[in-house]
């Protein structure tokens, strides 16, 4: 597990990564959030098959606490998503073999020093892949993929902490849909970006109400070739926007309205090889920015737009090029500047030299 700092606020140059956890193969499915003022990360320990969590000891992330094992038996923690829920950190994730359930767990304190008992939110088949956790109308909610039925699903808790959960809602069932989900609040209602694996399209759907009890008709946002994997949904300058991977490129698209009923033309942000997997989109000082993986050069990359809507973009920057760095990237803003958690792989495949890194420009 590593950490890196850049030398300016726009992320145009990056410092040396800091190792946060190197105990075996660790760092898949990273999710970065600010917890009680300090950066924190949920991730999967590949060696043990555990879900883990770690929080920095300071606001800059220059030193880190000892990672904690939150849940683990055989294969736990895939597709995890970390968010602050009712003042405490919480995580949604996939409990794999042998259960194949959607799970949720919340800390008992604001730092995440101790954790409650994990809850099975949905166990009807093979469910809980590609989770995205957000607070929706005061309560935690999760978008995810139902692998048994190949559907996009959504579920919201009955209370602010997530101690009990409502009945899951099938949002889209038209083919194999719901991979690479990203959940956000758009115009007061929950909305989801996701991948249609039947038609190879990027899709978007928004609920008809603030809680997500009923949903509108899904919109095809991009259908040019094979597009829509690794989606990340955010509100950019008042309208929803999505970063995603399509046809070997890093792409970005922003809606023409605040609800996302119509969308503009997609923009190719990076075309220098096979680029754009594991995208993470956020807004930094009013400008959209994306972290992602460059497959061709095996690098972690970062790029920020030249204007608030994301119509034009600056030149992408390599944030880490040591080993195979940049998979499972998660971008957040720490003290007004970008920070990235990600997976860095070292050594021959299967040798167990897999590490996890966190990048942060300052």
MIVEXZA-327812 format. One line per 2 residues: number of its first residue (from 1); their letters; for each residue x negated, y negated, z of C-alpha. Coordinates in nm, 3 decimals, decimal comma. Example, Ala and Ser with C-alpha at 12.3 -4.5 7.8 and 13.67 -1.06 7.14 Angstrom:
// residues 2
1	AS	-1,230/0,450/0,780  -1,367/0,106/0,714
//
This chain:
// residues 362
1	XX	0,000/0,000/0,000  -0,160/-0,332/-0,109
3	XX	-0,109/-0,705/-0,102  -0,239/-0,981/-0,333
5	XX	-0,230/-1,362/-0,330  -0,243/-1,598/-0,624
7	XX	-0,423/-1,931/-0,614  -0,128/-2,149/-0,718
9	XX	0,248/-2,171/-0,673  0,338/-2,081/-1,032
11	XX	0,153/-1,750/-1,025  -0,086/-1,838/-1,308
13	XX	-0,375/-1,676/-1,119  -0,370/-1,405/-0,857
15	XX	-0,585/-1,308/-0,562  -0,718/-0,973/-0,450
17	XX	-0,450/-0,716/-0,356  -0,430/-0,612/0,009
19	XX	-0,376/-0,248/0,100  -0,061/-0,218/0,311
21	XX	-0,019/0,162/0,312  -0,257/0,426/0,173
23	XX	-0,150/0,729/0,378  -0,106/0,981/0,095
25	XX	0,104/0,922/-0,214  0,315/0,621/-0,119
27	XX	0,494/0,334/-0,285  0,753/0,453/-0,534
29	XX	1,085/0,264/-0,556  0,964/-0,046/-0,375
31	XX	1,209/-0,315/-0,267  1,089/-0,648/-0,127
33	XX	1,289/-0,888/0,093  1,233/-1,157/0,354
35	XX	1,313/-1,019/0,700  1,323/-1,262/0,992
37	XX	1,080/-1,497/0,815  0,825/-1,239/0,699
39	XX	0,807/-1,024/0,385  0,916/-0,662/0,427
41	XX	0,925/-0,362/0,195  1,118/-0,039/0,172
43	XX	0,961/0,238/-0,034  0,933/0,612/-0,079
45	XX	0,652/0,824/0,063  0,596/1,075/-0,217
47	XX	0,375/1,307/-0,013  0,627/1,357/0,266
49	XX	0,946/1,283/0,075  1,037/1,014/0,329
51	XX	1,199/0,673/0,312  0,963/0,420/0,471
53	XX	0,974/0,056/0,575  0,705/-0,196/0,663
55	XX	0,711/-0,564/0,760  0,430/-0,818/0,751
57	XX	0,301/-0,960/1,078  0,306/-1,315/0,939
59	XX	0,498/-1,526/0,690  0,223/-1,511/0,427
61	XX	0,191/-1,134/0,428  -0,184/-1,139/0,487
63	XX	-0,152/-0,870/0,757  0,101/-0,590/0,794
65	XX	0,246/-0,371/1,065  0,227/0,009/1,062
67	XX	0,480/0,158/0,815  0,773/0,342/0,972
69	XX	0,938/0,664/0,861  1,309/0,580/0,846
71	XX	1,458/0,898/0,700  1,300/1,215/0,574
73	XX	1,345/1,584/0,522  1,247/1,694/0,172
75	XX	1,331/1,435/-0,094  1,461/1,111/0,053
77	XX	1,428/0,745/-0,045  1,452/0,737/-0,422
79	XX	1,622/0,431/-0,573  1,610/0,239/-0,245
81	XX	1,724/-0,122/-0,213  1,641/-0,347/0,085
83	XX	1,858/-0,640/0,198  1,930/-0,844/0,509
85	XX	2,268/-0,734/0,648  2,429/-0,918/0,940
87	XX	2,088/-1,039/1,058  1,904/-0,706/1,038
89	XX	1,731/-0,529/0,747  1,925/-0,249/0,581
91	XX	1,851/-0,004/0,299  2,061/0,185/0,047
93	XX	1,900/0,492/-0,111  1,940/0,830/-0,272
95	XX	1,919/1,136/-0,046  1,800/1,389/-0,302
97	XX	1,763/1,763/-0,279  1,949/1,945/-0,135
99	XX	2,227/1,692/-0,056  2,223/1,444/-0,347
101	XX	2,414/1,178/-0,153  2,428/0,799/-0,140
103	XX	2,294/0,688/0,197  2,272/0,365/0,395
105	XX	2,076/0,278/0,707  2,048/-0,045/0,907
107	XX	1,793/-0,153/1,166  1,894/-0,208/1,526
109	XX	1,694/-0,533/1,552  1,606/-0,834/1,335
111	XX	1,250/-0,718/1,260  1,327/-0,358/1,171
113	XX	1,128/-0,209/1,459  1,396/0,051/1,531
115	XX	1,666/0,195/1,307  2,012/0,342/1,340
117	XX	2,136/0,677/1,217  2,163/0,703/0,836
119	XX	2,519/0,715/0,699  2,639/0,919/0,403
121	XX	2,835/0,661/0,205  2,926/0,886/-0,088
123	XX	2,869/1,263/-0,107  3,112/1,357/-0,386
125	XX	2,868/1,533/-0,618  2,526/1,408/-0,725
127	XX	2,564/1,040/-0,635  2,353/0,747/-0,523
129	XX	2,093/0,701/-0,794  1,988/0,352/-0,911
131	XX	2,126/0,177/-0,600  2,145/-0,200/-0,555
133	XX	2,239/-0,339/-0,213  2,384/-0,687/-0,156
135	XX	2,611/-0,862/0,094  2,948/-0,913/-0,077
137	XX	3,211/-1,133/0,088  3,048/-1,083/0,429
139	XX	3,000/-0,705/0,414  2,724/-0,490/0,257
141	XX	2,805/-0,334/-0,079  2,623/-0,101/-0,318
143	XX	2,630/-0,043/-0,692  2,499/0,296/-0,804
145	XX	2,504/0,578/-1,057  2,720/0,889/-1,021
147	XX	2,514/1,155/-1,201  2,786/1,422/-1,176
149	XX	3,039/1,217/-1,371  2,791/0,986/-1,547
151	XX	2,979/0,682/-1,411  2,898/0,340/-1,269
153	XX	3,028/0,316/-0,911  3,061/0,051/-0,643
155	XX	3,137/0,071/-0,272  3,173/-0,189/0,003
157	XX	3,159/-0,150/0,379  3,459/-0,215/0,601
159	XX	3,256/-0,428/0,843  2,967/-0,674/0,841
161	XX	2,704/-0,424/0,959  2,799/-0,128/0,740
163	XX	2,899/0,111/1,021  3,194/0,236/0,813
165	XX	3,256/0,228/0,440  3,550/0,203/0,204
167	XX	3,641/0,435/-0,081  3,401/0,415/-0,378
169	XX	3,538/0,253/-0,694  3,458/0,378/-1,044
171	XX	3,371/0,061/-1,235  3,284/0,208/-1,577
173	XX	3,332/0,564/-1,703  3,311/0,512/-2,081
175	XX	3,032/0,758/-2,161  2,709/0,796/-1,967
177	XX	2,699/0,458/-1,792  2,560/0,308/-1,473
179	XX	2,186/0,366/-1,478  1,950/0,083/-1,378
181	XX	2,219/-0,109/-1,186  2,162/-0,454/-1,039
183	XX	2,425/-0,613/-0,814  2,469/-0,986/-0,754
185	XX	2,733/-1,241/-0,655  2,846/-1,433/-0,964
187	XX	3,102/-1,710/-0,931  3,205/-1,579/-0,588
189	XX	3,269/-1,222/-0,706  3,036/-0,921/-0,729
191	XX	2,890/-0,844/-1,071  2,667/-0,566/-1,204
193	XX	2,423/-0,533/-1,492  2,347/-0,177/-1,607
195	XX	2,246/0,056/-1,889  2,485/0,242/-2,119
197	XX	2,292/0,561/-2,201  2,551/0,679/-2,453
199	XX	2,533/0,373/-2,677  2,188/0,250/-2,563
201	XX	2,333/-0,089/-2,468  2,289/-0,348/-2,196
203	XX	2,621/-0,401/-2,018  2,763/-0,639/-1,758
205	XX	3,081/-0,631/-1,553  3,230/-0,866/-1,293
207	XX	3,496/-0,796/-1,031  3,835/-0,964/-1,034
209	XX	3,817/-1,045/-0,662  3,560/-1,144/-0,402
211	XX	3,535/-0,798/-0,244  3,517/-0,589/-0,561
213	XX	3,838/-0,389/-0,514  3,921/-0,427/-0,884
215	XX	3,700/-0,494/-1,183  3,721/-0,660/-1,521
217	XX	3,641/-0,512/-1,860  3,268/-0,444/-1,910
219	XX	3,089/-0,667/-2,161  2,821/-0,545/-2,403
221	XX	2,547/-0,805/-2,365  2,287/-0,659/-2,603
223	XX	2,327/-0,369/-2,846  2,029/-0,416/-3,078
225	XX	1,847/-0,084/-3,071  1,782/0,088/-2,738
227	XX	1,820/-0,189/-2,479  1,922/-0,234/-2,118
229	XX	1,696/-0,025/-1,901  1,536/-0,165/-1,582
231	XX	1,794/-0,444/-1,548  1,770/-0,722/-1,291
233	XX	2,064/-0,961/-1,245  2,041/-1,310/-1,095
235	XX	2,224/-1,641/-1,117  2,000/-1,881/-1,314
237	XX	2,092/-2,249/-1,323  2,456/-2,169/-1,245
239	XX	2,509/-1,881/-1,490  2,428/-1,508/-1,461
241	XX	2,111/-1,390/-1,633  1,946/-1,051/-1,682
243	XX	1,588/-0,937/-1,737  1,556/-0,592/-1,895
245	XX	1,355/-0,355/-2,110  1,453/-0,303/-2,473
247	XX	1,281/-0,152/-2,776  0,944/-0,160/-2,596
249	XX	0,980/-0,531/-2,511  1,047/-0,748/-2,207
251	XX	1,376/-0,927/-2,273  1,592/-1,188/-2,102
253	XX	1,944/-1,310/-2,162  2,163/-1,572/-1,991
255	XX	2,539/-1,614/-2,004  2,706/-1,916/-2,163
257	XX	2,942/-1,959/-1,867  2,942/-1,921/-1,490
259	XX	3,137/-1,591/-1,491  2,947/-1,408/-1,764
261	XX	3,241/-1,368/-2,001  3,021/-1,467/-2,297
263	XX	2,647/-1,444/-2,342  2,375/-1,621/-2,535
265	XX	2,119/-1,467/-2,766  1,857/-1,245/-2,598
267	XX	1,504/-1,386/-2,573  1,192/-1,173/-2,616
269	XX	0,967/-1,280/-2,328  0,671/-1,046/-2,388
271	XX	0,596/-0,834/-2,695  0,228/-0,755/-2,635
273	XX	0,250/-0,376/-2,653  0,492/-0,156/-2,462
275	XX	0,597/-0,405/-2,192  0,892/-0,479/-1,969
277	XX	0,967/-0,174/-1,759  1,049/-0,214/-1,388
279	XX	1,163/-0,575/-1,429  1,255/-0,792/-1,132
281	XX	1,410/-1,134/-1,188  1,432/-1,423/-0,944
283	XX	1,438/-1,804/-0,948  1,122/-1,983/-0,835
285	XX	1,143/-2,359/-0,780  1,434/-2,380/-1,022
287	XX	1,280/-2,167/-1,298  1,354/-1,799/-1,370
289	XX	1,056/-1,566/-1,327  1,001/-1,194/-1,388
291	XX	0,760/-0,930/-1,261  0,722/-0,615/-1,473
293	XX	0,497/-0,330/-1,588  0,278/-0,336/-1,900
295	XX	0,267/0,030/-2,008  0,011/-0,022/-2,284
297	XX	-0,252/-0,178/-2,057  -0,125/-0,026/-1,729
299	XX	-0,104/-0,368/-1,565  0,129/-0,556/-1,335
301	XX	0,243/-0,874/-1,510  0,426/-1,190/-1,413
303	XX	0,587/-1,459/-1,624  0,782/-1,777/-1,549
305	XX	1,007/-1,979/-1,778  0,918/-2,324/-1,911
307	XX	1,263/-2,467/-1,835  1,550/-2,389/-1,593
309	XX	1,770/-2,183/-1,830  1,497/-1,948/-1,951
311	XX	1,523/-2,044/-2,320  1,145/-2,063/-2,345
313	XX	0,874/-1,894/-2,140  0,513/-1,948/-2,047
315	XX	0,234/-1,707/-2,132  0,253/-1,388/-1,919
317	XX	-0,017/-1,341/-1,655  -0,183/-1,018/-1,544
319	XX	-0,135/-1,002/-1,166  -0,318/-0,671/-1,110
321	XX	-0,519/-0,456/-1,353  -0,687/-0,213/-1,112
323	XX	-0,584/0,143/-1,194  -0,227/0,182/-1,315
325	XX	-0,060/-0,106/-1,134  0,289/-0,247/-1,166
327	XX	0,549/0,025/-1,163  0,855/-0,025/-0,939
329	XX	0,789/-0,399/-0,912  1,010/-0,610/-0,685
331	XX	0,986/-0,990/-0,698  1,086/-1,231/-0,422
333	XX	1,012/-1,586/-0,310  0,799/-1,631/0,002
335	XX	0,750/-1,985/0,130  0,849/-2,120/-0,211
337	XX	0,611/-1,904/-0,413  0,645/-1,563/-0,584
339	XX	0,557/-1,234/-0,419  0,562/-0,883/-0,569
341	XX	0,572/-0,538/-0,418  0,477/-0,261/-0,661
343	XX	0,330/0,082/-0,710  -0,037/0,126/-0,805
345	XX	-0,168/0,462/-0,918  -0,531/0,570/-0,899
347	XX	-0,709/0,887/-1,004  -0,605/1,181/-1,219
349	XX	-0,238/1,275/-1,229  -0,146/1,515/-0,954
351	XX	-0,452/1,439/-0,743  -0,259/1,235/-0,489
353	XX	-0,442/0,907/-0,543  -0,129/0,698/-0,558
355	XX	-0,117/0,371/-0,366  0,125/0,086/-0,320
357	XX	0,046/-0,281/-0,365  0,212/-0,611/-0,285
359	XX	0,127/-0,922/-0,485  0,186/-1,273/-0,369
361	XX	0,073/-1,598/-0,528  0,023/-1,888/-0,288
//
